[in-house]
Amino acid sequence: MSLNKKELEDFVVDILFNGLDNKFLPKTSINLSSRLREDLDMDSMGSVSMLLDIEERLGVSFKNDELGALKTVGDLISIISTKMNAIPSNPL
């Protein structure tokens, strides 16, 4: 799957919003500087579920040491973008 920056941001926001227990948080309030734990109230179980969903849908994988570095939505998008750029594209 190939996504431009805006499409990737929208994709990640959708996954985060759909996985949140706090449905009182408007989707529009999720932005690049939103903190996963503090602002989005994402616990470790929610983080694992979200990452598994991203791995399955985008064909990327996360290492355990990378998970601790994810503090904001922007951090998450940055690491996904880096991983997606490392996946060789299939020639037509």
Steps between C-alpha positions, in 0.01 A plus 500: 500500500636839405379807686598862477560697821140625535355155427730344761401761760130439429553122515675518838242742644220265389666200665564695818150643517332165433714331766443756775283415797434869554241575232445846651821616336421653160691349209603850393692545826748226404802665339873448458580638845236291681670286762396137482477439875423839648272654237344190345500292820651203317614223732751227413226260384358767271846574364564135417161464333555816295848393389381152401227659291752731330743212441228290340359775280826658385737202503748663737629364830611666819786399729448502876758776552316724252179482700646687797602787273144561382371796698287694252290439192777672304756251634279214387448646153872568463602143581230355275610727215862393545402133500275537196777672305727204578257252341602434140224574254389233258575579136196505270 
